């Protein structure tokens, strides 16, 4: 019967990595002030990675005083240390790694051809809130630029960021988010945050991009040039705000600012909507309200369906009158097993579907003020 001492073997290899006895390769990871050297062994590296087998060959290797010098400025020293521990021991402890570090680790493993990306993705919860808590702006930046073979993971991560967007918007680094990334987020229907909060953060982001010292909390001293600069910065982002989901009282609170930076036709549409919710916009296509990705099993209080705006009260009236869902096909997606349809707007109203099809004579509408 064979006697196995695998644990002792791994400990010895970990010592070899830590102390670097008889090393023949120096890996320099990081850049600027964050650089660290690792003393490692070409025999082990080439056995574990086809990338290193090529990079450390006689045709490619750069030697100084008999040692191969291998520089990877794009890989953080902490990530390189995790990788080298895996190379020598086969161990990666994901439980103690932040989401940001796991993302950087994934990118590095793919670049260095360690072929463990699938196992990392399978064993790390990219949908948890903790995934983005440490540095949500940097996590978003990395996720947004993920390419093959991580396109599926990219969507999972973006969905997690959108559904836990308060971490991003309340982060002090939110103001550093690149405009194309911010624009992409605003286009998503599953960006879960109140629309007036989105607008508030968007204004702060826009003011931060201005060269002046304008204060978004006090526009009384703003010049015409300040308003023009903010309008120019936000011109392609403003149409992505779901303006008709913003309560009139909150819009009125900043009405002077909006009048100065919004296109006149959009401003008129918003005012007309507050006066008459049945009015149709002239400025653009009306975007549907944002809604969380629907999963009935995740609903603790049987509250099914998306968030709808006040405009939908008129649409709902048409549904009830017509006696069917054909005029509002999106609502078909939100029937729960009890054959109830809930449509809510900030707890203002609720429509209950009581039978298999909507029947005006058997539908109750609860209005809460």
N, C-alpha and C positions, 0 to 999 in steps of 0.2 A: 504494500500500500504506500503510495507516494506521500511524502510529508511536504506540505506547502508552506513557504515562508514569504508569501507575496507582500505582506505588510512590511516586513523587514527590508525587502528588496526596494520597495517604494521609498522608504525612509532613507535608504542609502543613496538612491538617485536624487532625492530632494536635497541631501547634503551636498552631492556633487554639483547640483545647480546653484546652491547658495554660496558655496565656497569657491567654485570654479577651478578646482584643482586640475592642472594639466590642460587648461583651456587653450584653444587655438583660434577662437573667433571672438571679436569684440563687437557687440551690437550697440549702436548708439541710437536710442529712441528719444523722440521729442525734439523740440526746437527752442531757440531763444534761451531764456533762463531756466526752462524746464527740460533739461537734458539729463539722461542717465545712461551709464554704460553697464552692459551685462557681459560677463565672461562666461562663454558657453563653448560647446563642443560640436564641431562640424559633423562628426560621425552620427551623433544623436539627431541633430537637425535634419540631415539629409535622409535619415531613415524615416522620419516622421512627416516630411513635407516634400512634395515634388518641386515646390517653389524654391526651397532652400537647396535642393539637389542641383538645380540649375544655377541659382545665384552664387553658390559657393564652389562651383566648378572652376577648374583652372582657366577656362575661357573668360569667366566673368569676375572672379574674385580679385579684390584689391588688397594687397598685403603690405604691412608696415612692420618692420622688425620681426618678420616671420609670423605675424598674426594677421588674420583676415579681418579687415575693417568693413563692417556692414552698417550703413546708416539708414534709419527709417524715421525721418523727421515728422511724418504724418501720423505716426502711432504714438499715443500718449505712453509715457514710461510705466504708469500703473497698469495699463492694458497689456503692455509687453510683458510685464512681470507675471500677470495672470496666464498669458499664453505660454510663457516658458515653463511655468509650473505644470501646465497641461502637457507640454512636450515631454517633460521628464517623468511625470507621475501619472498622467492620464486623468487628473482631477481638476475640475472647475467648480467652485462653490458659488452657485448663482444666488443662493439665499442672502448672501451678504453684499450683493452688488446692487447699485442703483440702476434705474432704468437707463440713464445716460451712459453709464459705464458698459452696460450690456449691449447697447446699440453700437458703441465704439468697438466692443469686442467682436460683435458679429461682422462688422465691416473688415476688421483686421484678419479674422479667421478666413474670410473669403479671399482677401487679397493674398494671404500667405498660403492659401490652398491647404488648410488643415481639415477641411471637409467635415466639420462638426456643426455647421450652422443649423441644420435641421434639428439636431438634438437640443441645441440651445433654445431654439424657437419653441420646441415642444415642451420644454421644462421650465420656461419662464412665463409668467402671467403678464402679457403685454396689455391686457384689458383692465388691469387693476388701477386704482387711483394712485397707488404708490409709484407706479411706473413713471409718472410725469411730475411728481411732487418736488424733486430736488432742484431741477432747473428746467421748467416747462418750455421756456423760449428756445433753449439750446436743443432740447429733445425734439421740438417741432422742426427746427432747422435741419437736423439730421434726418428725421423721418421724411420730410418733404422732398429731400434729394435722394432718397433710396431708389435704386434701380434693380434690374434683374441681378440676382435671383430673389430679390426681396420685395417684389411688387405686391404679393398677397399680404405679407407682413405690413407693408406700408399702409394699406387700407385698414387693417386691424388697428394699427397704432393711431392713425388719423381719427378713426371712429372713437377710440378711447379718449383722445385729446378733446374732441368735440363734446363728448358726453360729460367730461370733467373739466370743462373750459374755464371754470372759475379759477383754477390754479394758474392758468396761462394769463388771463386778463388781470388778475390781481398781483401777478409777479412783477417785481421792480424791473425785470428785464424785458417785459412786454414791449416797451418802447423801442427795443432793438430789433423787433421782428421786421424782416424785409417786406416791402410792399407787395410783391407778387405772392408771398405766402399769406399775408393778411387778406389779400383779395380772394385767394382760393378758399380760405376759411369762411369768408362772408358769403360765398356762393353756395356753401353746403347747407342743406336743409336740416341736418342733424346737429348743428351747432347749438348746444343747449345752454341758453342764457337769455334772460329777458331782453327784448329788443332795445328798450331804452337804456339798458346797461351797456349793450354793444355800442350804441351811439355815444354814450359817455366816454367809454374807453377809446373809441375811434377818434373823438375830438382831442383827447389828451395825446394820443399818438400823433395826430396831425400837427398839433401845436409844437410838439417836441421836434418835429422835422423842420420847423421854421427857424431861420437864423436870428430872429428878433427875440426879445425877452417877454413876449406877450403872455399874459396870465389868463388861462381858460376860465378861471373862477371869477374874473373881474374884467369884463370887456368894455367897461365904461371909458377906459383910456386907450382903447384900440383905435388905430388909424385905418383909413380906407385901405391902405397898402397891406395892413395886417389881415383884414378880411379877405382881400384878393389873394394873398399868398396861401391862406388856409383853403380857400375855395379851389385854387389850382392844385394843391397837394391832394385834396380829397375828391377831385372831380370824377374819377373813375371808381371810387369806392362808395360814394353817396348813393348811387342807384341800387347798390346791393343791400342797403338797409331796408328792412321790411317796415316802412314808415307807417303803414296802416295798422300795425300792431302796437303802436306807441299811444298810450292814453293821451287824450287831448290836454289834460291838466299838466302833464309832464312836458308836452311839446310847448305849451304856452309859457312855461317857466323860462325857456331859452329862446323865445320866439324871435327876438331881435337878431340873435346870432344866426338862426336858421334862415331868416329872411335875407341876410347878407351873403350867405354861402351857398344856398340851394338855388338850382335853376328856377327861374320864375314860374315856369309851367308846372314843375313838381311841387313847388310851394303852394300854388293855387289848387292843385289836386288834393293836397293834404287838408287844406282849409275847407275845401268843398266836401271832402269825406266826413270831417267832423260835423259839418252842418247837415249833410245828407249822406248817411252811410250807403245808400243805394246808388250813389253817383259813381260813374265809371271813370277811371283815370285817363287823362289825355297824354301824359308824359311817357309812360312806359307800360310794359306788360305787368299786370299785378302778380307778384310772387306769392305763393302760398306760405302760410306761417311755418316756422321751423318746428320740427317735432323729433322726439327721441325715437331711435330705432325701435320698432314695435316687437315685443316679445311677451305674450300673455302670461307666461310662467314667471316673469320677473315683476309682475304687477301685484303689490301687496294688498291693495284695496280694491281690486277689480275695476280700476279706472282705466278703461281702454281708449285708445285712439289718440289723435294728435291735438295740439292746441289750435283753436280756430279764432279768427278775429271777429270783431263786431259785425263786419260786413256779412259774415256767414249767417247771421240771424235772418237776413233777408233771403239768403239761399235756402236755409232750413225751412222757412215758410213755404217756399216753392216745392221743396221735397214733400212736405206734409200735404200740401194741396194736391200734388200730382199722385201721391200715394205710392211712390216708389223711389228707388235709389238711382234710377237711370240718369237723372239730371245732375247727380253728384257722385260719379263712379268712385272717387277716391274713398268715400265713406264705406264702400263695400269691404275695404281691407280691414276694417276695425270692428267687425262683428265678433263678439266673444261667444264661448260655448253656450252661455245662457240666453243667447239671442237678444242681447241688449246692446244698444249703440249709445255710447257716451260722447258727447261733443262739448268741450269745456273751454272757456276763455276767462282765465284768472278767477275761477270759481263764480263767474257771473251767471252762467246759465247751463242747463243740462237737459239733453233730450234723451228719453229712454225709449228704446225700441222694445215693445212688449210682445210682439209675435214675429213669426218668420219673415213677414214682409211688413213694411210700414203701412199702417192704416190710419188715416187722419182721425178716425173716430175713436181709436184706441191708443193714442200716443199722448203721454203727459209731458208737459213742459214746465220745469221748475225754474223760476227766475229768482235769483237771490241778490238783493241790493244791500 
